C-alpha cells in the first residue's frame, strides 16, 4: 500500500510533505505533486504534514478520489523527483479546500 495525493493539492502544491519523506517518492508537476507508489514505504510521515489534507492512504481514499491512485502512479513516471521544500503556488491559500479542481490539473 502507498499514500496518494488527491485533488486538493491541485493549484496549491504545498511541499511540506516532501521534507519529511525518507525515500524521495514525491514528484513535481506544474501545479500538483504525486507520490510514486513503487517508492513509497507507507511510513505515514507525509500525511500529517500536508496543510491541504490532500494525502491519504491508498485504502482510505475519500469517495470520488479513487482515480488519483492510478494518476499518481502514471505521473510519477513522467515528472521529476522533488526532494526540497519550495514555496507553495502564489494563490494556494485561495484554492485550498475548493472542490472540482481536477480539470485544472496541468500535466
C-alpha positions, 0 to 999 in steps of 0.5 A: 500500500502507498499514500496518494495525493488527491485533488486538493493539492491541485493549484496549491502544491504545498511541499511540506510533505516532501521534507519529511519523506525518507525515500524521495517518492514525491514528484513535481508537476506544474501545479500538483505533486504525486507520490510514486507508489513503487517508492513509497514505504507507507511510513505515514510521515507525509500525511500529517504534514500536508496543510491541504489534507490532500494525502491519504492512504491508498485504502482510505481514499475519500469517495470520488478520489479513487482515480488519483491512485492510478494518476499518481502512479502514471505521473510519477513516471513522467515528472521529476523527483522533488526532494526540497521544500519550495514555496507553495503556488502564489494563490494556494491559500485561495484554492485550498479546500475548493472542490472540482479542481481536477480539470485544472490539473496541468500535466 
